[in-house]
Amino acid sequence: MKEKDEDDLDFSKEFILDAEEAAESELKDLIDATSGQINSAVGSLEKKLVLVPDGAFKISDFSEYRDDTWLLEKPTYCLAVKVSFNSDIFGCNSLKKALSFYVLPDNSPFGTLKSFSTSKGRADDFRLLEIYIFKANSLSASEDDIGLITPKMLNQALENSKNNGSNRHYHSLFSIIKLWLALSQQQLIPSEHRLTVNPMKVDTIGRRRDVVAHFTGTMQTWLPFSEPDIEKLTNYALFWVDEALPALLKVKDYILEYHLDSKDRCIVYRDEQDSELEETLSVIVGKTQLISFSRSLARANARRNCFRYTWVDSYARALDKIRNAVFVLISLITGMRARELTGLTVDSLWKDAKGDYWINVRRFKASHDPNYQGEIEAIPLPHYVAKKAIEYLSLKDVYDFKKQGFIFQSNKSRKKLNKATTAQLRGITAELMEDTGVDRIHPHRFRKTIAEIIINRSERNIELIRLLFGHRSYTMSLAYIARNPYLVRGVAQLLEESFTLEFMEIVSAVRKGSYSGIGAERIASTLANRPGDFTGRQFKITVLRYIAHLLAAGEPLFIQRTALGIYCVMCEEITKNNLPPCLSGRTNDFGLFPDPTHCQIECRFAVVVENAKQAIKDNVTFYLALLDGEGDESLKPAAAKSIRLKIAANERHLLNLERGAGQHVISPTRSVGLEP
């Protein structure tokens, strides 16, 4: 029993330390996005609206400022990126447009936003202003009401978001308030939208510390890349390793054959213009200039001139582009942490007797030993990725590009790298963000992304996995993943993180006494029997251990919020003989999980909490309108019966929420069977 407790402690400690490390780096990134010197090149929206009062100016290739919906981007393989302005609070749509204008990449006041996906996320955070400022204080977004907003009101909104909101509400609200204050102070938004609050009374040192402390406890950090962003990163990586790299290998062979790197600073002198050299050292693939040269006249002696060629700086820039592409591939398919990626060297990559490729990783676990240097762990590398990494390293055989042997060190820099630090990755991610338009690139996001792709096995995701791993079949990819402890841990951690967070929110809601459903009743009963396990930090550890042990034991488990604002909590095997309503009509009978996109509130897995009350009321109104508007005689009997059952289920849950704990109408549906 003691050994098991120690394992639990080690697991929990490693999980929390990893989450806190990710949280600190992400929060710094988020705060930096609304801090610092405002870019002087950013234009004033107020002046633009003076020139074009009706807002008939472009904010993307597809939309104008005046539109009720901004279509920002139409990716090739995934959903369009849109921002909608449909608030029912007077003035909010106009204010949201003004703030959203400055989260577009071209208008970012701090120059930190590159991606339309990030723009949408920041624009969607406007709803937090509606919830915690406008609705909470019965204000509209008119000029007069905005003028009533005080520092006390903003600080109270932040406290309410911390105490009553979901995990990400606090720091997201803090971020958008900071942006609103900065734009107001710099007079970049129309006067009717400006706050008259001194930023220093809200954005204090104490507030920042509190946001950091709260954020590092959320566990859910560095969300996976969106589909448009992963498409951009993958296309970028594949261009540089599949198209650019082979062309540069030919350049390298030419450089070595003619010893162009043997001279001081790789400067080449020719008595006559060298057309072969110029053609070889000027490579364009598509519309991208991979490498170029510089030619000038130089004095050979007192009587004549010669041609002077330089190329090494251009070659170094091309090397860094390919290094960045290899970084994307290795980060995606291994899931390594930042510290582990920086320590990779030429000697880390090796091939075994069977012809399989491996990469040695120095993994740093939680340790009290100040002299702890980590443990070496070998993980398999797909042949495709390994060969591209080896080809990249072979490009460094010229001049002094081998340097200190670190795979991801800069090729442009002439500084000697005595020790690998995560600082070298910041240069890579900055270049990637600039080249791809993807924001907030970080190793934690790569690990979460590949884990999510593996978990959500859609056809598109399966094709992406095949492509990344160079495998012909999904089965081969799964075999590789099973041998990679990083990805196994990544998938497990993503499930543990997601399920734990969702379950914590469920427990918190049930503990407040407003809930409905068989699963909620059982959770409430458990809380009553074990009150000490669900308070403070112990609450998080208890839920985390429970979820982790279920997953490790292979127990069927599914916990997810649905579009209805309720939770789907499943802890039993689903077969074709006991399908929940969301899977009705499905024919496959293996590996079935609920489909939250088609959630039905009458389902036995539904856990209904207070936040779903308005959605349930809307459901009842909608279903009653179907019956009253069409008339029962125009509906088939089966359809009319189904609608009445839905109305009854919604009304039963609504009654439970309004009555409170201990006075519930219990549904005769079968129990979920969840025992925390």
C-alpha positions as CSV (number, residue, x, y, z in Angstrom):
1,M,0.0,0.0,0.0
2,K,2.9,2.3,0.8
3,E,4.5,1.7,-2.6
4,K,1.2,2.5,-4.3
5,D,0.9,5.8,-2.3
6,E,4.4,6.8,-3.3
7,D,3.6,6.1,-7.0
8,D,0.5,8.3,-6.7
9,L,2.6,11.0,-5.1
10,D,5.3,10.8,-7.8
11,F,2.7,10.8,-10.5
12,S,0.8,13.8,-9.1
13,K,3.9,15.7,-8.5
14,E,5.2,15.2,-12.0
15,F,1.9,16.1,-13.5
16,I,1.5,19.3,-11.5
17,L,5.1,20.4,-12.1
18,D,4.7,19.9,-15.8
19,A,1.4,21.8,-15.8
20,E,2.9,24.6,-13.8
21,E,5.8,24.9,-16.1
22,A,3.5,25.1,-19.1
23,A,1.2,27.6,-17.3
24,E,4.0,29.9,-16.5
25,S,5.3,30.0,-20.0
26,E,1.8,30.4,-21.5
27,L,0.7,33.2,-19.2
28,K,3.9,35.1,-19.9
29,D,3.0,34.8,-23.6
30,L,-0.5,36.0,-23.0
31,I,0.5,39.0,-20.8
32,D,3.1,40.0,-23.4
33,A,0.4,40.1,-26.0
34,T,-1.3,43.0,-24.1
35,S,1.8,44.7,-22.7
36,G,4.7,46.8,-23.8
37,Q,5.1,49.7,-26.3
38,I,2.3,50.1,-28.8
39,N,3.5,49.8,-32.3
40,S,3.6,53.3,-33.8
41,A,2.7,51.9,-37.3
42,V,-0.7,50.7,-36.0
43,G,-3.4,52.9,-37.5
44,S,-6.2,54.5,-35.6
45,L,-9.6,52.9,-36.0
46,E,-11.2,56.2,-35.0
47,K,-9.5,58.1,-37.9
48,K,-10.4,55.3,-40.3
49,L,-14.1,55.5,-39.3
50,V,-14.0,59.3,-39.8
51,L,-12.9,58.7,-43.4
52,V,-15.3,55.8,-44.0
53,P,-18.2,56.3,-41.5
54,D,-20.2,53.3,-42.8
55,G,-17.3,50.9,-42.1
56,A,-17.1,49.9,-45.7
57,F,-13.4,49.0,-45.5
58,K,-11.7,45.6,-45.7
59,I,-10.7,43.7,-42.5
60,S,-9.9,40.5,-44.4
61,D,-10.0,39.1,-48.0
62,F,-13.7,38.2,-47.4
63,S,-15.3,40.8,-45.1
64,E,-15.7,44.4,-44.4
65,Y,-15.7,46.1,-41.0
66,R,-19.4,46.8,-41.2
67,D,-20.4,43.2,-41.7
68,D,-22.4,41.4,-38.9
69,T,-20.1,38.4,-39.3
70,W,-16.4,38.7,-40.2
71,L,-15.1,35.8,-42.3
72,L,-11.4,36.0,-41.6
73,E,-10.0,32.9,-43.3
74,K,-11.1,29.9,-45.4
75,P,-8.6,27.1,-44.8
76,T,-8.4,24.3,-47.4
77,Y,-9.2,21.4,-45.2
78,C,-11.1,22.7,-42.2
79,L,-13.8,25.1,-41.1
80,A,-13.8,28.8,-41.9
81,V,-12.6,31.2,-39.2
82,K,-15.4,33.6,-38.3
83,V,-16.2,36.3,-35.7
84,S,-19.9,37.0,-35.2
85,F,-21.5,40.2,-33.8
86,N,-24.9,39.2,-32.5
87,S,-25.1,40.5,-28.9
88,D,-28.5,41.7,-27.6
89,I,-26.9,44.2,-25.3
90,F,-27.1,47.7,-26.7
91,G,-23.8,48.9,-28.1
92,C,-21.9,45.7,-27.5
93,N,-21.6,44.7,-31.1
94,S,-20.1,48.1,-31.9
95,L,-17.6,47.9,-29.0
96,K,-16.7,44.3,-29.8
97,K,-15.9,45.3,-33.4
98,A,-13.7,48.1,-32.2
99,L,-11.7,45.7,-29.9
100,S,-11.7,42.9,-32.4
101,F,-10.2,45.2,-35.0
102,Y,-7.1,45.3,-32.9
103,V,-6.7,41.6,-32.5
104,L,-6.4,41.1,-36.2
105,P,-2.8,40.4,-37.3
106,D,-2.4,43.6,-39.3
107,N,-3.7,45.8,-36.5
108,S,-2.1,44.1,-33.4
109,P,-1.0,47.1,-31.3
110,F,1.9,45.1,-29.7
111,G,2.8,43.3,-32.9
112,T,2.3,39.8,-31.2
113,L,-0.6,38.4,-33.2
114,K,0.0,36.5,-36.4
115,S,-2.9,34.1,-36.8
116,F,-6.6,34.6,-37.6
117,S,-7.3,31.6,-35.3
118,T,-5.9,33.6,-32.4
119,S,-7.9,36.6,-33.5
120,K,-11.1,34.7,-33.3
121,G,-10.2,33.4,-29.8
122,R,-9.4,36.9,-28.5
123,A,-12.6,38.3,-30.1
124,D,-14.7,35.6,-28.6
125,D,-13.3,36.6,-25.1
126,F,-15.5,39.7,-25.5
127,R,-18.4,37.6,-24.0
128,L,-16.5,37.8,-20.7
129,L,-17.0,41.6,-20.7
130,E,-20.7,41.0,-21.3
131,I,-21.0,38.5,-18.5
132,Y,-18.9,40.1,-15.7
133,I,-19.2,43.8,-16.5
134,F,-22.2,44.7,-18.5
135,K,-24.8,42.1,-17.4
136,A,-23.4,42.0,-13.8
137,N,-23.9,45.7,-13.4
138,S,-27.0,46.1,-15.6
139,L,-25.1,48.3,-18.0
140,S,-25.3,48.7,-21.8
141,A,-22.3,49.5,-23.9
142,S,-23.5,53.0,-24.6
143,E,-21.1,55.9,-24.2
144,D,-22.9,57.1,-21.0
145,D,-22.8,53.6,-19.4
146,I,-19.2,52.9,-20.3
147,G,-18.4,56.3,-18.6
148,L,-19.9,54.8,-15.4
149,I,-17.3,51.9,-15.3
150,T,-14.9,52.4,-12.4
151,P,-11.7,50.7,-11.3
152,K,-13.7,49.1,-8.5
153,M,-16.1,47.7,-11.0
154,L,-13.4,46.2,-13.1
155,N,-11.6,44.7,-10.2
156,Q,-14.8,43.2,-8.9
157,A,-15.4,41.7,-12.3
158,L,-12.0,40.0,-12.2
159,E,-12.7,38.7,-8.7
160,N,-16.1,37.3,-9.8
161,S,-14.5,35.6,-12.9
162,K,-11.9,34.0,-10.6
163,N,-14.3,32.8,-8.0
164,N,-17.3,31.9,-10.2
165,G,-16.1,31.4,-13.7
166,S,-14.4,28.5,-15.5
167,N,-10.7,28.0,-15.3
168,R,-9.7,30.3,-18.1
169,H,-12.2,33.1,-17.4
170,Y,-9.9,35.0,-15.0
171,H,-6.8,35.4,-17.1
172,S,-8.8,35.9,-20.3
173,L,-10.9,38.7,-18.8
174,F,-7.7,40.3,-17.4
175,S,-6.2,40.2,-20.9
176,I,-9.1,41.8,-22.7
177,I,-9.5,44.4,-20.0
178,K,-5.8,45.3,-20.4
179,L,-6.3,45.6,-24.2
180,W,-9.4,47.8,-23.7
181,L,-7.6,50.1,-21.3
182,A,-4.5,50.4,-23.6
183,L,-6.6,51.2,-26.6
184,S,-8.6,53.8,-24.6
185,Q,-5.5,55.5,-23.2
186,Q,-3.9,55.7,-26.7
187,Q,-7.2,56.9,-28.2
188,L,-7.1,54.3,-30.9
189,I,-10.8,53.4,-30.6
190,P,-13.7,55.8,-31.0
191,S,-14.3,58.0,-28.0
192,E,-17.7,56.5,-27.3
193,H,-16.0,53.1,-26.6
194,R,-13.2,54.4,-24.4
195,L,-12.8,53.6,-20.7
196,T,-11.9,56.5,-18.4
197,V,-10.1,54.3,-15.9
198,N,-6.5,54.7,-14.9
199,P,-4.9,51.3,-16.0
200,M,-2.6,51.4,-13.0
201,K,-5.6,50.9,-10.7
202,V,-6.4,47.5,-12.4
203,D,-3.2,46.3,-14.0
204,T,-1.2,46.2,-10.7
205,I,1.7,44.1,-9.6
206,G,-0.5,42.3,-7.1
207,R,-3.2,41.6,-9.7
208,R,-0.6,40.1,-12.1
209,R,0.8,37.9,-9.4
210,D,-2.7,36.7,-8.5
211,V,-3.5,36.0,-12.2
212,V,-0.3,34.0,-12.5
213,A,-1.0,32.0,-9.2
214,H,-4.5,31.2,-10.4
215,F,-3.5,30.3,-13.9
216,T,-0.7,27.9,-12.8
217,G,-3.4,26.0,-10.9
218,T,-5.7,25.4,-13.8
219,M,-3.8,22.5,-15.3
220,Q,-5.3,23.2,-18.7
221,T,-2.7,25.2,-20.6
222,W,-1.4,25.6,-24.1
223,L,-4.4,24.5,-26.0
224,P,-3.8,22.3,-29.0
225,F,-3.2,24.0,-32.4
226,S,-6.4,24.6,-34.4
227,E,-6.8,22.7,-37.6
228,P,-6.0,25.8,-39.8
229,D,-2.8,26.3,-37.7
230,I,-1.7,22.7,-37.9
231,E,-2.3,22.8,-41.6
232,K,0.0,25.9,-42.0
233,L,2.7,24.4,-39.8
234,T,2.6,21.0,-41.6
235,N,2.6,22.6,-45.1
236,Y,5.6,24.8,-44.0
237,A,7.5,21.9,-42.7
238,L,6.9,19.6,-45.7
239,F,7.9,22.4,-48.2
240,W,11.3,22.8,-46.5
241,V,12.1,19.1,-46.0
242,D,10.5,17.7,-49.2
243,E,11.2,20.4,-51.8
244,A,13.8,22.8,-50.5
245,L,16.1,20.3,-48.7
246,P,16.9,18.1,-51.8
247,A,17.8,21.3,-53.8
248,L,20.2,22.4,-51.0
249,L,21.8,19.0,-50.9
250,K,22.9,19.6,-54.5
251,V,24.3,23.0,-53.5
252,K,26.2,21.4,-50.6
253,D,27.8,18.8,-52.9
254,Y,28.9,21.6,-55.2
255,I,30.4,23.6,-52.4
256,L,32.4,20.7,-51.1
257,E,33.5,19.6,-54.6
258,Y,34.9,23.0,-55.4
259,H,36.0,23.8,-51.8
260,L,34.1,27.0,-51.8
261,D,34.1,26.9,-47.9
262,S,37.8,26.6,-47.5
263,K,38.6,30.3,-47.9
264,D,38.4,32.9,-45.2
265,R,34.7,33.7,-44.5
266,C,33.8,31.5,-47.5
267,I,34.7,34.4,-49.9
268,V,35.4,33.1,-53.5
269,Y,37.4,35.1,-56.0
270,R,37.2,34.6,-59.8
271,D,39.2,36.3,-62.5
272,E,36.1,36.1,-64.7
273,Q,32.4,36.0,-64.0
274,D,31.6,32.3,-63.0
275,S,28.2,31.5,-64.6
276,E,28.2,27.9,-63.2
277,L,28.8,29.1,-59.6
278,E,26.1,31.8,-60.0
279,E,23.6,29.3,-61.3
280,T,24.3,26.7,-58.6
281,L,24.2,29.3,-55.8
282,S,21.0,30.9,-56.9
283,V,18.1,28.4,-56.2
284,I,14.4,29.2,-56.4
285,V,11.7,26.6,-55.6
286,G,8.2,27.8,-56.4
287,K,8.3,31.5,-55.4
288,T,10.8,31.0,-52.6
289,Q,14.4,32.0,-52.9
290,L,16.3,29.3,-51.1
291,I,19.8,30.6,-51.5
292,S,21.5,33.4,-53.3
293,F,24.9,34.9,-53.7
294,S,26.4,38.4,-53.7
295,R,28.9,39.5,-56.4
296,S,31.1,42.5,-56.4
297,L,34.3,43.8,-58.0
298,A,37.5,43.5,-55.9
299,R,41.1,44.5,-56.5
300,A,43.1,41.4,-57.3
301,N,46.4,43.4,-57.7
302,A,47.6,46.8,-58.7
303,R,46.8,46.2,-62.4
304,R,43.4,44.4,-62.5
305,N,40.1,43.7,-60.8
306,C,38.4,40.3,-60.1
307,F,35.0,39.1,-59.1
308,R,34.3,38.6,-55.4
309,Y,31.5,36.1,-54.4
310,T,29.9,35.6,-51.0
311,W,27.2,33.0,-50.1
312,V,27.6,31.8,-46.6
313,D,25.0,34.1,-44.9
314,S,22.3,33.1,-47.4
315,Y,23.2,29.4,-46.9
316,A,22.9,29.9,-43.1
317,R,19.5,31.4,-43.5
318,A,18.3,28.4,-45.6
319,L,19.7,26.0,-43.0
320,D,17.7,27.7,-40.3
321,K,14.5,27.4,-42.3
322,I,15.1,23.6,-42.7
323,R,16.0,23.4,-39.0
324,N,12.7,25.0,-38.2
325,A,10.9,22.5,-40.3
326,V,12.6,19.6,-38.6
327,F,11.7,21.2,-35.3
328,V,8.0,21.1,-36.2
329,L,8.2,17.4,-37.3
330,I,10.2,16.2,-34.3
331,S,8.0,18.2,-31.8
332,L,4.8,16.9,-33.3
333,I,5.7,13.2,-33.5
334,T,7.7,12.9,-30.2
335,G,5.9,15.3,-27.9
336,M,9.2,16.4,-26.2
337,R,9.4,19.2,-23.7
338,A,11.3,22.4,-24.5
339,R,14.2,21.5,-22.2
340,E,14.5,18.1,-23.8
341,L,14.4,19.5,-27.4
342,T,17.2,21.9,-26.7
343,G,19.6,19.2,-25.5
344,L,19.3,17.1,-28.7
345,T,22.6,16.7,-30.5
346,V,23.9,15.0,-33.6
347,D,24.8,12.0,-31.5
348,S,21.2,11.8,-30.1
349,L,20.0,10.2,-33.4
350,W,20.9,6.6,-34.1
351,K,19.9,3.5,-36.1
352,D,19.7,0.0,-34.6
353,A,20.6,-3.4,-36.1
354,K,17.1,-3.8,-37.5
355,G,17.2,-0.5,-39.4
356,D,14.9,1.3,-37.1
357,Y,15.7,4.9,-36.0
358,W,15.8,6.1,-32.4
359,I,16.6,9.4,-30.7
360,N,18.1,9.6,-27.2
361,V,16.3,12.1,-24.9
362,R,17.6,13.4,-21.6
363,R,14.4,13.4,-19.6
364,F,14.1,15.6,-16.5
365,K,11.7,14.3,-13.9
366,A,10.9,15.8,-10.5
367,S,13.9,15.4,-8.2
368,H,15.2,16.9,-4.9
369,D,18.8,16.2,-6.0
370,P,20.4,19.5,-7.0
371,N,23.0,17.6,-9.0
372,Y,20.4,15.6,-11.0
373,Q,21.3,15.6,-14.7
374,G,18.3,13.8,-16.0
375,E,17.9,10.2,-17.4
376,I,18.5,9.1,-21.0
377,E,15.5,7.6,-22.6
378,A,15.5,6.2,-26.2
379,I,12.3,6.7,-28.2
380,P,11.6,5.5,-31.7
381,L,11.6,7.9,-34.6
382,P,9.6,7.3,-37.8
383,H,11.9,6.7,-40.8
384,Y,10.6,9.7,-42.7
385,V,11.3,12.1,-39.9
386,A,14.7,10.5,-39.0
387,K,15.9,10.6,-42.6
388,K,14.9,14.3,-43.0
389,A,16.7,15.2,-39.8
390,I,19.8,13.3,-41.0
391,E,19.7,15.0,-44.4
392,Y,19.5,18.4,-42.6
393,L,22.5,17.6,-40.4
394,S,24.4,16.6,-43.5
395,L,23.9,20.1,-44.9
396,K,26.0,21.3,-41.9
397,D,29.1,19.5,-43.2
398,V,30.3,22.7,-44.9
399,Y,32.3,25.5,-43.3
400,D,31.8,25.6,-39.5
401,F,28.1,24.9,-39.3
402,K,28.5,21.7,-37.2
403,K,29.4,24.1,-34.4
404,Q,28.7,22.5,-31.0
405,G,26.6,19.7,-32.4
406,F,23.2,20.8,-31.0
407,I,20.5,20.0,-33.6
408,F,18.4,23.2,-33.0
409,Q,21.1,25.8,-32.5
410,S,21.1,28.8,-34.8
411,N,23.1,28.5,-38.0
412,K,23.2,32.3,-38.5
413,S,24.7,33.1,-35.2
414,R,28.5,33.1,-34.8
415,K,28.3,32.8,-31.0
416,K,29.6,29.7,-29.4
417,L,26.8,27.8,-27.6
418,N,28.4,26.4,-24.5
419,K,25.2,25.2,-22.9
420,A,21.8,24.3,-24.3
421,T,19.0,26.5,-23.0
422,T,15.3,27.0,-24.0
423,A,16.3,30.5,-25.2
424,Q,17.5,28.9,-28.5
425,L,14.0,27.7,-29.1
426,R,12.5,31.2,-28.9
427,G,14.4,32.1,-32.0
428,I,12.9,29.1,-33.8
429,T,9.3,29.8,-32.7
430,A,9.6,33.5,-33.5
431,E,10.7,32.7,-37.1
432,L,7.9,30.1,-37.4
433,M,5.3,32.5,-36.2
434,E,6.5,35.1,-38.7
435,D,6.7,32.6,-41.6
436,T,3.4,30.7,-41.0
437,G,1.2,33.3,-39.3
438,V,0.6,30.9,-36.4
439,D,0.6,32.4,-33.0
440,R,2.0,31.2,-29.7
441,I,4.0,28.3,-30.9
442,H,5.4,26.2,-28.0
443,P,6.5,22.6,-27.5
444,H,3.6,22.0,-25.1
445,R,1.1,22.8,-27.8
446,F,2.7,20.3,-30.2
447,R,2.4,17.5,-27.6
448,K,-1.2,18.3,-26.9
449,T,-2.0,18.6,-30.6
450,I,-0.7,15.2,-31.6
451,A,-2.4,13.6,-28.6
452,E,-5.7,15.2,-29.6
453,I,-5.3,14.0,-33.2
454,I,-4.7,10.5,-31.9
455,I,-7.7,10.6,-29.6
456,N,-10.1,12.1,-32.2
457,R,-9.6,9.6,-35.0
458,S,-11.4,11.4,-37.8
459,E,-10.5,10.5,-41.4
460,R,-8.7,13.8,-41.8
461,N,-6.7,13.1,-38.6
462,I,-5.8,9.6,-39.7
463,E,-4.4,10.9,-43.0
464,L,-2.4,13.5,-41.1
465,I,-0.9,10.8,-38.8
466,R,0.0,8.7,-41.8
467,L,1.7,11.6,-43.5
468,L,3.6,12.7,-40.4
469,F,4.8,9.2,-39.5
470,G,5.4,8.1,-43.1
471,H,3.3,5.0,-42.6
472,R,1.0,3.4,-45.1
473,S,-1.6,2.4,-42.6
474,Y,-3.1,3.8,-39.4
475,T,-2.3,0.5,-37.7
476,M,1.4,1.0,-38.3
477,S,1.1,4.5,-36.9
478,L,-0.5,3.2,-33.8
479,A,2.2,0.6,-33.4
480,Y,4.8,3.4,-33.5
481,I,2.8,5.5,-31.0
482,A,2.6,2.6,-28.6
483,R,6.4,2.4,-28.6
484,N,6.8,6.1,-27.9
485,P,6.4,6.8,-24.2
486,Y,6.1,10.5,-24.8
487,L,3.1,10.1,-27.0
488,V,1.6,7.5,-24.7
489,R,2.1,9.9,-21.8
490,G,0.9,12.8,-23.9
491,V,-2.4,11.1,-24.8
492,A,-2.9,9.9,-21.2
493,Q,-2.1,13.4,-19.9
494,L,-4.5,15.1,-22.3
495,L,-7.3,12.7,-21.3
496,E,-6.5,13.1,-17.6
497,E,-6.3,16.8,-17.9
498,S,-9.5,17.2,-19.9
499,F,-11.5,14.7,-17.8
500,T,-10.2,16.0,-14.5
501,L,-11.1,19.6,-15.4
502,E,-14.5,18.7,-16.6
503,F,-15.2,16.4,-13.6
504,M,-13.9,19.1,-11.2
505,E,-16.4,21.6,-12.7
506,I,-19.2,18.9,-12.4
507,V,-18.3,18.3,-8.7
508,S,-18.2,22.0,-8.0
509,A,-21.6,22.5,-9.6
510,V,-23.1,19.5,-7.8
511,R,-21.6,20.7,-4.5
512,K,-23.6,24.0,-4.9
513,G,-26.8,22.0,-4.9
514,S,-28.3,22.7,-8.3
515,Y,-28.1,19.6,-10.5
516,S,-30.2,17.0,-12.2
517,G,-29.7,13.5,-13.6
518,I,-28.9,10.0,-12.3
519,G,-25.2,10.6,-12.7
520,A,-25.4,13.9,-10.7
521,E,-27.4,12.1,-7.9
522,R,-24.6,9.5,-7.5
523,I,-21.9,12.2,-7.5
524,A,-23.8,14.2,-4.9
525,S,-24.1,11.0,-2.7
526,T,-20.4,10.4,-2.9
527,L,-19.6,14.0,-2.0
528,A,-21.8,13.7,1.1
529,N,-19.9,10.6,2.1
530,R,-16.4,11.9,1.4
531,P,-16.4,15.7,2.1
532,G,-12.7,15.9,3.0
533,D,-11.5,14.8,-0.4
534,F,-13.1,17.6,-2.3
535,T,-11.7,20.7,-0.8
536,G,-8.7,22.9,-1.7
537,R,-5.7,21.4,-3.4
538,Q,-6.6,17.9,-2.2
539,F,-9.7,18.2,-4.4
540,K,-7.6,18.4,-7.6
541,I,-5.3,15.6,-6.6
542,T,-8.2,13.3,-5.6
543,V,-10.0,13.8,-8.9
544,L,-6.7,13.5,-10.9
545,R,-5.7,10.3,-9.3
546,Y,-9.2,8.8,-9.7
547,I,-9.3,9.7,-13.5
548,A,-5.7,8.5,-14.0
549,H,-6.3,5.2,-12.3
550,L,-9.5,4.5,-14.4
551,L,-7.6,5.2,-17.6
552,A,-4.6,3.2,-16.6
553,A,-6.9,0.2,-15.7
554,G,-8.5,0.4,-19.2
555,E,-11.9,1.3,-17.8
556,P,-14.4,2.8,-20.2
557,L,-14.6,6.5,-19.4
558,F,-15.8,9.6,-21.2
559,I,-16.4,13.1,-19.7
560,Q,-17.1,16.1,-21.9
561,R,-19.1,19.3,-21.9
562,T,-21.8,19.3,-24.6
563,A,-23.2,22.2,-26.7
564,L,-26.2,22.2,-24.5
565,G,-24.2,23.3,-21.5
566,I,-24.6,19.9,-19.8
567,Y,-22.0,17.2,-19.3
568,C,-21.8,13.7,-20.8
569,V,-20.4,11.4,-18.1
570,M,-20.0,7.7,-19.3
571,C,-18.4,4.9,-17.3
572,E,-19.7,1.8,-19.0
573,E,-19.1,-0.2,-22.1
574,I,-21.2,0.9,-25.1
575,T,-22.3,-1.7,-27.6
576,K,-24.8,-1.7,-30.5
577,N,-27.3,-3.2,-28.0
578,N,-27.2,-0.2,-25.5
579,L,-26.6,2.8,-27.6
580,P,-27.3,6.2,-26.1
581,P,-29.6,8.6,-28.1
582,C,-26.6,10.5,-29.6
583,L,-25.5,7.2,-31.4
584,S,-28.9,6.0,-32.5
585,G,-28.6,4.4,-35.9
586,R,-24.8,3.8,-35.8
587,T,-23.8,0.4,-37.2
588,N,-20.3,-0.1,-36.0
589,D,-20.1,-1.9,-32.6
590,F,-16.5,-1.4,-31.5
591,G,-14.8,1.4,-29.6
592,L,-18.0,3.4,-29.3
593,F,-17.9,6.7,-27.4
594,P,-20.7,9.2,-27.0
595,D,-21.1,12.0,-29.6
596,P,-21.4,15.3,-27.7
597,T,-22.3,17.1,-30.9
598,H,-25.6,15.2,-31.0
599,C,-26.3,15.2,-27.2
600,Q,-29.9,14.5,-26.1
601,I,-30.8,15.7,-22.6
602,E,-33.0,12.7,-21.9
603,C,-29.8,10.4,-22.1
604,R,-28.8,8.4,-19.1
605,F,-25.3,9.9,-19.3
606,A,-26.5,13.5,-19.0
607,V,-25.3,15.4,-15.9
608,V,-27.2,18.7,-15.8
609,V,-26.0,21.6,-13.8
610,E,-27.1,25.2,-13.1
611,N,-25.3,26.7,-16.1
612,A,-27.5,24.7,-18.4
613,K,-30.8,26.2,-17.1
614,Q,-31.2,28.8,-19.9
615,A,-30.4,26.3,-22.6
616,I,-33.0,24.0,-21.2
617,K,-35.6,26.8,-21.2
618,D,-34.8,27.5,-24.8
619,N,-35.2,23.9,-25.6
620,V,-38.7,23.7,-24.1
621,T,-39.7,26.9,-26.0
622,F,-38.3,25.5,-29.3
623,Y,-40.1,22.1,-28.9
624,L,-43.4,23.7,-27.9
625,A,-43.2,25.9,-30.9
626,L,-42.8,22.8,-33.1
627,L,-45.9,21.3,-31.7
628,D,-48.0,24.5,-31.6
629,G,-46.8,26.0,-34.9
630,E,-47.2,22.9,-37.0
631,G,-50.1,21.3,-35.2
632,D,-49.9,17.7,-34.0
633,E,-51.9,16.5,-37.1
634,S,-49.1,17.7,-39.5
635,L,-46.5,15.6,-37.6
636,K,-46.2,11.9,-37.8
637,P,-47.3,10.2,-34.5
638,A,-43.7,9.0,-33.8
639,A,-42.3,12.4,-34.3
640,A,-44.9,14.1,-32.1
641,K,-44.3,11.5,-29.4
642,S,-40.5,12.0,-29.6
643,I,-40.9,15.8,-29.2
644,R,-43.2,15.4,-26.2
645,L,-40.7,13.1,-24.6
646,K,-38.0,15.7,-25.1
647,I,-40.2,18.4,-23.6
648,A,-40.8,16.1,-20.6
649,A,-37.1,15.4,-20.1
650,N,-36.2,19.1,-20.3
651,E,-39.0,20.1,-17.9
652,R,-38.0,17.4,-15.5
653,H,-34.3,18.6,-15.4
654,L,-35.5,22.2,-15.1
655,L,-37.7,21.4,-12.2
656,N,-34.8,19.6,-10.5
657,L,-32.5,22.6,-10.9
658,E,-35.2,25.0,-9.5
659,R,-36.0,22.7,-6.5
660,G,-32.5,22.1,-5.4
661,A,-30.9,19.0,-3.8
662,G,-33.0,16.6,-1.9
663,Q,-36.2,17.3,-3.8
664,H,-35.4,15.9,-7.2
665,V,-37.7,14.0,-9.6
666,I,-35.6,10.9,-10.4
667,S,-35.7,9.6,-13.9
668,P,-36.2,5.9,-14.3
669,T,-33.3,5.7,-16.8
670,R,-30.4,3.3,-16.0
671,S,-27.6,4.6,-13.7
672,V,-24.3,5.8,-15.1
673,G,-22.5,3.9,-12.4
674,L,-19.8,6.5,-11.7
675,E,-18.3,6.3,-8.3
676,P,-15.6,9.0,-7.7
